[in-house]
Amino acid sequence: MSTVLVLNSGSSSLKYQLLDPATGKVIITGIVERIGQEGGSVTQKANGEKLERELPVPDYREALAILGRLFTEAGMPLAEAGITAVGHRVVHGGDVFSAPTLVDDDVVAAIRDLIPLAPLHNPANLTGIEVAREFLDVPHVAVFDTAFFADLPAAASTYALDRKVAAEHGVRRYGFHGTSHQFVSDAVAAHPAVVAKLAAEGRGPETLRQVVLHLGNGASASAILGGRPMDTSMGLTPLEGLVMGTRSGDIDPGVVFHLMRGGMSGEDVDTLFNKQSGVLGLSGVSDMRELRRLVADGDADARLARDVYLHRLRKYVGAYAAVLGGIDVLTFTAGVGENDHTVRSGVVRELKFLGLTIDPATNEAASGEARVISVRPQVEPVETPLVMVVPTNEELAIARQAAALVAAG
């Protein structure tokens, strides 16, 4: 069996999966947390068993060493796991990387040069790559969150700034969550209900108009035509766009100057917008499950947070319908999108003018499968859009891209 080890290195955590890219089977999955902090821990699932331990994790080198020891305990030492590649998630590829890339010293240097575009993410991604290359003498592949959106139409990727300033500082819309948006939009295009819809309408897949909502603690939307992204909500950084767990999303840039004139530093504003805003800033909680509980209890702040969150989502769906000239499929994915039926119904309820509907029973039924949750009329009108839930699997997408690149030589 040929496997790929997928690593997602965060500022204080290391998520990992060992999987078979051909079948999608997950063999081992885990996370090492609180790296470089007191009270480190690791959680791993292997062979149907879950292991949890508290232990010191002073740095990434020790995190990888822990991973190796736990693989051995699970009966699959790294040297015997059939690993043909290590796939690394890298958040920002700038305008340098538009596809999965074999890692060498030059690629490491280029990722380091991109740190100013993603100071919260790329340093940790880079550390994971450097340490893993020491541990595992196999091809390492960097898969970039921004790659799927690298060829956005110029009208969508260009900010209306002085073009010389924008060029000098690399300012453009890059987009993020690209691995997820690509995986989900491909799955939608291949779904039997979508294939049948296009066939009944006498259309080819190149005409398929999708809006994908990746809703987790971070959230983004994309407009996709025939598999090609036409627009996306995140921009130069992952801060732009939808209301998120702790991020503000779209905001008047004048607010920055207003707050700084009031005494806040640039670092203060950065922290406010990224870590203290969004649902958390409005309600005091960032978890949508907790927000639902507060709304049910009659909390006015929580109700406003929910309304602002849903308003922004509906606004983007409507905007992307205009970008695409209509919608064939609206898809929800990621933690909130896949599991919170109240968010899905809250979005679709006000979008009937686009022909979007939702079936309450199907929407509220728990399922881990890709499925249609819109109303299915007895006689399907031509061009009736579908609403779907499609689970994302970024790790599998990274594994398959890494395996394909290595196999291609």
N, C-alpha and C positions, 0 to 999 in steps of 0.2 A: 504494500500500500504506500502510495506517495502522499505525503501530508505537507501542509503549510502551517507555520506558526505565525499567527497574526498578533502584533504588539501595538497597543494604543497607549502611548506614554503621556501622562498628564503631569501637571506641576508637582503633585505629591502622590501619584498613583500609577500603577502599571496594570492595565487590563490585558489579558492574553487568552487566546484560543488556539488549540491545535485541532485542525479539521482536515477532512478529505475534500478537496475542492471539486472532485468529480461527482460525489454523491451529496455533498453538503453536510455529511455526518460530523457532528461535533464530538471529539474524543475527550478532550480535557478543556475546561474553561475556568478562569479564575481572575482574581484581582488582588494585587498587593497595595495596601493603602497606608497613608500617613508616612510616606517615605521622607526621611530627614526630619521627622517629628517624633515627639514622645508617643509611646503607645502604638507602634506599628502593628499591622495585622495582615493576615492573608486568608482569603476564602477561595476554595477550589472545589470543583465538582468533577469527579472522574469515576468511571465504572459504577454509575448510579449512586455514588456516595458523596456526601458533602463534608468537607473538612474546614474547620475554622480554628485559627490559632492567633494568639497575641504574641508578638515577638519584635525585637528591635530591628528596624530597617533603616540604617543610617544613610544609605545612598542607593543609586540605581544598580551599582555593581552587586550589592548585597541582594537587591530585589531579584536580579537575574539568577543569582546563586540559589536563592530560596526556590525560585521556579524550578531550577534544575533538580534540586533535592526532592521536591514534591512530585515531580514527574517520575523520578526513580521509585519513590514510595508507592506510586500508583501503578508500578510495574511497566513503565514505559520510559526508560532513560532517554535523554535527548539523543544520544548517539545511536539508539535503536528505534527511534520513532519514525524513521523514513522521511525526515524533513528534507524537502527539496528546495525550499525557499522560506525566507522570513519576510512577511509583508508588514510594512510600517505605515500607520496612518500619519500623514503630515498635513497640518491644517492649511498652510498657505504656500502655494507654489508661485505666486506672483505672475509675471508674464514670462517666466523662465520655463516652467514645467506645465505642459498641457496634456500629459499622459503618464501612466505608470513608468517609473524610471529605475534602472539598475543602479544601485548605490556604489559609488567609488569616491575617492578622496575629493574629486572635483565637485561631485554632487553634494557632498557634505559641506564643502565650502560655499556652494551656491545657496544651500538652505540656510546656512549661517548668515549670509548676506541679506536674506529676506526677513531676518528677525525684526527689523523696525516695522514691518507690515503686520506682524503678529507677535508682539512681545510677550503675550500671555501664553502662547501655545507653541510656537516653533522652537524655543529653547528646550522645552521638555521633550518634544518630538525628536529633536536632534540628539539629546543626551541618550535617549533610548536606542537610537540607531548606532551611535558610537560604541556604547557598552555592548550591545547585542552582537556587533561585528567582531568583538573580541571573544565572545563566548561561542559563537556558532560560525564555523567556516563553510558556509553555504551562500548562494546568492541572496542578497538583501534587496528588496524592492520597495521604493517609496511610492505610496499612492496618495495623491493630493486631493484634499477636499474641494479645491478650486478648479480642478482639471476639467470637470464636466462642463463648466461654464466658460471655459477659455475662449470659445469662439462665439460668444454672445454677439448679436448684431450691434454695430457701433452705436446706434441710436439708444440702445439699452445699456451699454457698458460705459458710455461717456457721461461724465458730469460736466455741467455748464460752468467750468472754471476756465481761467486763462490757460490756454492749451500748453504754453511753455512751462508754467508752474506745475501743471498736472503731469507733464512728461518728465520733468526733472525729479519729481517726488513719487512717481509711479502711482498716481491717483486715478483710479478707475473702479468700476464695479467688477469685483472678482467673483463674488458669490461663494457660499459655503454649503456644507452638507451635500456636496455634489455626488459623493459615492452613493448616498442614500437615494437621492432624487433619480439618479441613473438606474439603480437597481429596481426601484419601485416602478418607474415609468416603463422600463423594459418588461416587467412582470405584468403590468396592466395591458400593454400592447399584445402580449401573448395569451391573455386570459380568454377562455372560450366565449364568454359573454361579449367581450369587446370584438373578438374576431367575427362572431356571428353578426354583431351590430353593423360592422363595416361592410360585410358581405351583403346584408339585406339592403343596405343603402347604396350598393354598387360603388364603393369607395376603396381605395388602397390604404395601406398603413401609413403612407407618407402624408395623409390628410388628417391623421388622428390628432385632435386638439385636447391636450390634457392640462389640468391644473392640479399640482401635487402640493399638499400641505404636510410638511414634516413638523410635527408638533411634539416637542419634548420640553425639557427645561430651557433649551435653546430651540428656536422655532424659525422656519423659513418656508417660503412659498416659491413655486416655480411655474412658469408657463412654457409648455413643451409642444412643439408642432412636429409631427412625424419623427419623433425621437430626438429632435434638436432643440435645446433650450433657447427660448426667445427672450426670456426675462427671468429675474429672480430677485427676491426681496433683500437679501443681505448684500452688502456693498464692498467697500474697501476693507471693512472689518465685519465681524459677525454681529455688530451692534445695530445695524440698520434694519428696518423692516417691521416685522410683527412684534407685538407685545410678548415678552418672554417671562420666564420665571423670575429673573433678577435684572434683566436688561430692559431699557426703556423702549427700544425700537425707534421708529421714526420720531424725530423731535426737531423743532426749529433750531438751527445751529446758532441763532442769536441767543438762545438760552445759555449757551456756554459762556459767551461774553458777559451776559447779564450776571451770571453767578460769579464769574471771576472779578468783575467790577465790585461785587458785593463782598469780596474777601476770600473766596475759595481759590485754591491753587489748581493748576491744570491736573495734577495728580488727584486732588479731591474730586474734581468733576468726573474724571475717568472712573474713579471708584464708585461714585454716585450712579452714573449711567449704567455701568456694567454689573455692579454687585448689590446695589441698594434700591433699584428701581423696578420696573415691570410689575408683575403681580405682587411681589414682596413689598415693594414700596407703597402700593396702594392699599394692601390688605393686612400686611404683617406676616403673611405666609407665602411661600413660593410653590408649595406642593398643591397641585390642582385638586387632589383628593381632600386635603384639608380645607381648601377654598370652598369646595362643594358643601362640606359640613357646616362651615360658617354661614354660607348663604342659606342653608336649610334652617339654621338657628336664627335667621333674621338679621344678621350682621350687615349694616348698611355699607360699610367700607368694602366688605367682601362682595356685596352685590354690585357695587360700582366697578370694582376690579374685574369682575366677570363680564359686565357689560362693555367695558373698554376693550377687554381682550377679544370678545366676539365681534365688536364693531370693526376693529382693525382687520380681523380675518375676512369678514364679509366685504370690506372695502377692497382688499387685495384680490379676492375672487372676482369681484365685479370688474376691477381694472384689468385683470388678466383675460377676462372674457373679451374685453375690448381689444387687447393686444392680439388675441388669437382669432378674432372674428367669430366668437362663439365657443362653447364648451361641449365636448363629447363625453368627457369623464372628469369628475372631481374625485380625487383620492385623498384619504386620510391615512397617515402613517406615523410611526414612532410612538413613544410611550403614551402620550396623551391622545394622539390621533387614533391609536389602535384600541385604547382601553376606556376612554371617557365618552360614553354615548351621549351625554348631555351637551358636550362641546359640539359633537357632530350635528345633533338636531338643532342646536342653537345657531349654528352657521347656516344650515340649509333652510331653516324655517323662513328666513327673510329673503330667500333667493328664488322664490317660485317664478319670478318674472323671467328667469333664465331657463325655465323648464326643469329645474332641479327639484326632486322630491325625496322623501325619506320614509321608509317603512318602519314604523315603531318597533314591531316585534323583531324584525331582522336586525335592526340597529341595536337593540338592547340585549340581544342574545350574545352570550360570551362565546367567542370563537378565536382560534389562532390561525384560521385559514383566510386566504384572500377571498373576498366575497363582495357581491353586489348588495347594497342596503337601500337602494332606491325602490320606489313602488314599481311593480311590474304590471302594466295594464294588460287586459285581455288581448287587445289588438295594439301592437307596438307601433306608435306613430313614427314616421320617418324623422330621424334626427332627434329623438328623445334622448337627452343625456343620462348617463349613469352616474350614480354615486357609489364609491367603493371604499372598502377598508383593505389595505394590503400591508401585511407586516414587512418591515424593512429588515435587512440583514447585512449590515455594513461589513461585518467580519467576513462573511462568505464572499461578498463582492470583492473585498481586498484580496482574499485568498485566491480567487479565480483569476483576477487580473495579474497577480504575482506569478501564479503557475503558468499562465498563458505567455507572459513575457519571457520567463525562463525557458519554456519549451520552444519558443521561437528562436532561441539562441542568441 
